[in-house]
Amino acid sequence: MVLDRYRGIGNKILNPVAKKMAGVNPNLLSVFALLFAFLGGYAFYLTRFNSSLLLIASLFIFINAFLDALDGTVAKISGKISKRGDFLDHVLDRYADVFILGGIMFSPYCSNIIGFLAILGVLLASYLGTQAQAVGAGRIYSGVLGRADRLVILITLPLIQYLLIAQGIILIWKFTFVEWVMLYFAVAGQITVMQRFFGAWKILKKEK
């Protein structure tokens, strides 16, 4: 989770915006974040007709990531943190993951099997983090594939793929750039599952 090191910088950007939006319901921001996740995935799917939509996909995913970070900050600043809001946010985040990665899976730049493995890795990693909390080990965010890192990769992914297409580069060692990234998600997701599993197992063993 490389971006955790820069959380302070992110807060400096988000806090002023969150203060101006303190009157907005954070759950509404979560819903809008989901909307842009859907639009980002759909734009990726539509790149089969126009590769320029890769740029639009990147923009939509960026907005999704910004709103996803903003909703929690608004909740803290406005004193609207609640278990229901946290629960809703996590549910919508999983739908957002499926919308974005599903759009990539059905795009012309990724095979369905690689896309499926990427979705599996991402969802299982997220599940392990919250399941640990459910059994009393506390929420676990550790692992090589954190959500913040993943979103940054997904924002830059379509931009790089667009530039490669512009240079006439379609395949890199038999796979598209998108497929390489999705393969990374698949493998890193499973590594994160193991990291979180054994992390939670160690905590639970101490409590025994």
N, C-alpha and C positions, 0 to 999 in steps of 0.2 A: 504494500500500500504506500507507494512512493509519495503520493500527493498529500498524505497526512502531515508531512514535514512542512508543507506550505499552507496549512490550515489557517494560520494567523494572517497571511496575506489575503486569503479568500474572505476572511471575516471583515477585513478592512474595506473590501469592496462591497460586500453584502450588507453590512450594518447600516450604512447611510441610506441605502435603498429600502431596507426593511423598516427603518424608522419612519420614512415617508409613507410606507404602506401599512403602518401599524393598525389602521382601521379595517384592513381587508382580512376576511376570514382565511386563515392558512389552508383550510381544506379546499377552498376554491382555487388557490394556487396549485394545489396538488392535482386537482382535476384538469386544470389548464396544462399542467406539465404532461399529463397523460395524453391529452389531445395532441400536443406537439410531438410526442413520441409516436403516436399513430401516423401523423402526417409525415414524419421523418421516415418511418418504415415504408409507407405508401409511396413516397417520392423515390425511395431506393428501388422499389418494385417497378415503378414506371420508367426507370432508366433504360429498360429494354427498348423503349421508343425514342428516348432522347438522353444521351449521356450527360448533357448539361444539368439534368435534374440531380446529379450527384452534388452539385453546389447547393441546391435547395435542400437536399437531405441533410447536408452538414449544418446548414443554418437552423433547420427545425430541431435537430438533435441538440444543438447548442442551446436553443431556447428551452428545450426540455430540461437540460442539465441545470441551467440557471434557475429556472422556476423550482426545480426539485431541491436545490440548495436553499433557495429563498424562503420556501414555505416554513421550514424548520426555524430559520432565523427570525422570521416574522412572529412565529408562535412564541419564541423565547422573549423577544423584545416587548410584545404586547401582553405577555402573561397568559397566553392562550394554550399553553402546552397541556395536552390531555392524552390519556391512554387511547381514547377513541381516535383522536387525530393521528397518533403514532401508528395505530393499527391500520387505519385507512391508507396512510402514506406507504406503508410496507406492501399492502395489497396492490395498490396502484403502481408501485415501482415494479412489481413482478409482471403486471400486464404490460408496462412500458418496455421491459426487457424483451418480452415476447413479440410485441409490435415491431420494435426496431430490428431485432435479430431475425424475426420472421420475414420482414421485408427484404432484408439482405439475403436470406436463404432462397427466396423466390426471385431474386434479381438475376440478371444474366451473368453475374460475376462470381456466383457461388453455387456449388453443387448442393443438392438437397441433403445428402448424407452428412456433408461437412457442416452445413448449417444446423442440422438436427443435433449433431454432437456438440456444437457450440452452445446451443440453447440448453441442452442437458447439463453441460458443465456449469453454466452461469446460474441456472435455477437451483441446482443442487448445492452450489456454494452458498447461495443466499439462504436456502433452507437450513443448512447446518448452522449458520450464524444465529438465526432466530430460534431454532429448535433447542440450541444450547441454553438459551434464556428460559425457554419453556420448562426445562427440567431442573432449573435452578443453578445453572453454571454461569449465568450472566450472558448478555449479548456479546458475541464474538465477531469482531471486524477484521481480525488478523488474516494473513494469507497473501499470496502473490497476486491474486485477482480481486482487488477491492473495487467497489462500485465507482468511486470517483475516478480511479485510473481507467476503468473500462469506458466510462463516458468520454474522457478526453481522447482515448484511442478511437472511439466511434465518431467523434467530431472530425478528427483529422483523416480518418480512413477514406471517406469519399473524396476528399480534396486530393489526396495522394493518388487514388485510383484515377481521378479525372486527369491529373497531370501526366500520368503514365500513358493513358489513352491518347492524349494530345501528342505524346512523343512516339506513338505507334507501338508501345510496349503492352502486350496483352498478357503474356504468360511469363512467369519467373520460375524456372525449373518445374515446368509442367502445371503450375498452379497460378491463378491470378493473385494479385496482392491481397484482394479481399479474402480469398480462400486461405492464404497464409495467416492472416489475422484471425480468422474464424477458427483455424486449427489451433492457434495459440490460446484462444478462449476455451476451446475444448480441453486441451491438456492442462492449462493453468487452472481451469475451473476444478478439475479433478484433484490437482495438487492442493488447491485451497480447501477442498472438501476434507482431504486427509489432515491438513494442518489444523483445521477447525475441529475435526473429530477428536484427534488426539489431544488438542488443547482442552476441550471440554471434558474428555475422559480423565485427564490428569486432575482437573479441578474436582470432578465428582468423586474420584478415588480418594482425595484428601478429606472429603466430607463424610466418607463412609464410616 
